[in-house]
Amino acid sequence: MGYKSSRNKTATILILLSVFIIGAISLSRAESDNLSKLKNLAATQSKNPNAQFNLGLYYFQQGKYILSLAYLKKVIQLNSKDEEALVLLGSVYLRLGNLQDAEKNLRKVLDINPDNIDARNNLSLVYLNLSRPDDAINALQESLRLQPNNLDALNKLAFIYVTLNRADEAIRVYKKILNIDPKSIYSYERLAQLYFDLKKHSEVIKLYGQSKAKKVSVTAKFLNRVAFAHFYKGEVKAAYEYFSRAHKINPGDAESHYGMGLVAYKKANLDIALKKFKQAIKIKKDYIEAYRQLAVTYEDKGEYIKALYFYRQVLKISPADRSAKRNYRTIRTKAIDYYLRKGSKAYFDGDYEAAVKAWSNVRKLDSKNATANKFIKTARVKLASKINEHSDRAEAYLRRGLHQEAYREFRAALRLDPKNKKARRGMERVKLKQKEKDEIKTAQALDSIKRGGNVKAALRDLKSISRKDPTNITAKRMVRKVQTEQKSGTERNYRKGIELFSKGKLREAIVSLERAMEMDQNNQGIKNLLYKARTQLRENIKALMARGIELANSGRIPESKEKFTEVLKLDPDNSEANDYLKKFTGKIAQVTVSKEEIKKLYYDGVSLYLDGQNRRAIEVWKKILLLDPENQEAKSSITKAEMELKEMEKRGIKSQ
C-alpha cells in the first residue's frame, strides 16, 4: 500500500504487542520523494479525507506522531465515522501515552462497527497499559470469536498471558499460532523460552526438531534456548554445538559466549570460561549472570579479590540480590582467612616480602584488621633485619675475597628489597664470569630447596643453568630429584583426593586435590575431579538448604535444624544456614563456633611465633588439635616451631 489519493478500505493497521507495525507499508525511494506531493495534495484538497489520511499515515510511519495527529483529526472532522482513521488515531494516542483518548477513539470504531478486529486488538493494548488485563483478554477473545485464526489477536493474547505469568495458557496460544503459521520463528522463540522457564528441557529440544522438520530459518536466540536445554540435561557436547551455531549466526551475541563459558567451566577449563564470560559482558554491559559466573569461577581459582570485585558488579546491577550479598560476605570472610594463612605460611618459610604482600590484601578487605596490621609490622621489622644481615655478610665476604658468597648474599638482599642501595652498590663491585654466576645460582637454588623455600623458582634457575651449562652435573641431578619428588607428591594427593571423593568426603577431597593442583597446575585430570567435587559439594549444600527451609516452613523445626547443621558441616561459612539456626536457638551453631575458635587459636599462635615465643605458640596450636585432630596447618606449624627450637638449643640460644 503506498501513499495515494484514494485509500483501500481493507488495509489494516497492526500493532504487535507494544510495537506498532503498519501492515504491508514500506516506502520506496520514489515514494519518499513524493512527500512534497502529499503535502501539496493535503493543502490543495483540504476537504478530501483521503489526502489528509495519506499524509497522516506517512507521518505515523516515520514516528512523527504529533504531525500525524493533526492530519488524522482533519479526517475525522470531514468524516466522523472513518473507521480506518479512528483506528490509526487510537494507535497514535497509545504511542503518545494518552490512554484515555486512545480508548475513546477505538471504542468509537466499535460503536460504528462491532466487528472491527483491528480496533479490538489495539484496544487490548490500551487495557493492558491501564492495568486491566481481564478487559484486554476479553477484547482479544471477542476478536478470535469473529476470526479464530487472527494472528495479531493470538500474538497479543499470548503476550498478555506471558505478562501475567500464565505460562500454560500462553503455550496453548503459541501452539495454535504455529498451526496457522508453521514458520513463525518468533513463536518458536517464545515457546522455547516458556518451556525453558518451566524447566521442560526435553520440550525445548523437541520443539527444535519440529522447526527443523518445517525448514524454519532459526535465529541465534532460538539456538541458545536449545543449547541451554541440552546443557541442563547434562548433554554438554550437544550444548556446545548449538552455542557455536548461535555464535556463527550472530558473532555479537552475548548469550552464546556466556553459554560456551558455562561449557568450559563444566569441563574445568576455567581460563577459557573466564575469557568467554568476559566477552559476554563486553557485548552486554549489564549481563548479571555472566558477572555472577565470573565471581564463582575466580572463587574456584582461589582469586578471592577478583571474585569479590565481580560480586560487587552483580550488586551494582541488582542491589537487592540476596544471593550475591550472602556470597560476597562469605567470600570476604574466606578471603581474609585465606590471605592471613597465606601470609603466615610465607612468614614460616622466611619469605617476609610475600608475607607482607598477602597480609596487605587482608587490609584491602578490612583496613582495621588488628591481626593483619600486627603481622605486617612484625614482618617488616624481620624483613629489614634480614636485608641488613645479608648485606653485612656480603660485605664481610667481599673483604675476605669470597666473591661468590658475596654475590649470593647481595642477591638475597635484593630479592627482599630490589631498591636497596647498599646491596645494589655491592652487586656492582662483584665482577664474575657467567660460569661463576651459574655456580652461584646453583648454590642458591640448592640452598633454597634445602631450606624448603621457593622450590619453583629454584627449579626454574636449575633448569636454566642446565641448558646453558650441560656440564653442570649437580644442577641436572637436582632438577631430576625435585621433579620426581613433585610428581610423587602430586600423585599421592591426587590418589587421596580420588579415594575421598569416592567415599563422599567432598571437603577433604577438595583439600587434597587443591594440594595436587599446586604441584601440577596443568593436570586436566585433577582439574576435572576438583570441579566435580566442588560442584557436588555445592549441589549437596543447595539440596540440604532447600530441604531445611521446606521443613522449617512446615513447622518441623528439629528436623530442619539437623539439615542446617549438616550444611554447616559442609560449609561452615554458610551465613544463611547459620541465620536459620540462630533464629531457632538464639545462638550461633556450635560447628561455626568451633571453626571460629580454631581460627582464633591459629592466629594467636602465629602472633606468639612472630614474637619469638615458640614454646607458647606450640601450646596454643596443640589446643587446635584437641578440637580438630586432623588440622594440617596446626601440625605443620608445630613441626616448624619445634625444629627451630631444636636448632636454637644446638646453638645454646635460650628460647621462650
Protein Blocks (a to p, Z undefined) as FASTA:
>chain_A
ZZdfbdcfkbccddehjbccdehiacdfklmmmmmmmmmmmmmmmmlmklmmmmmmmmmm
nopaklmmmmmmmmmmmomklmklmmmmmmmmmmnopaklmmmmmmmmmmmmmmlmklmm
mmmmmmmmnopaklmmmmmmmmmmmmmmlmklmmmmmmmmmmnopaklmmmmmmmmmmmm
mmlmklmmmmmmmmmmnopaklmmmmmmmmmmnopacdfklmmmmmmmmmmnopaklmmm
mmmmmmmmmmmlmklmmmmmmmmmmnopaklmmmmmmmmmmmmmmlmklmmmmmmmmmmn
opaklmmmmmmmmmmmmmmlmklmmmmmmmmmmmmmmmmmmmmmmmmnopaklmmmmmmm
mmmmommlmklmmmmmmmmmmmmmmmmmmmmmmmmmmmnopaklmmmmmmmmmmmmmmlm
klmmmmmmpccdfklmmmmmmmmmmmmmmnopafklmmmmmmmmmmmmmmlmmlmmmmmm
mmmmmmmmmmmmmmmmmmmmmnopamlmmmmmmmmmmmmmmlmklmmmmmmmmmmmmmmm
mmmmmmmmmmmmnopamlmmmmmmmmmmmmmmlmklmmmmmmmnopacfklmmmmmmmmm
mmmmmmmmmnopamlmmmmmmmmmmmmmmlmklmmmmmmmmmmmmmmmmnopacZZ
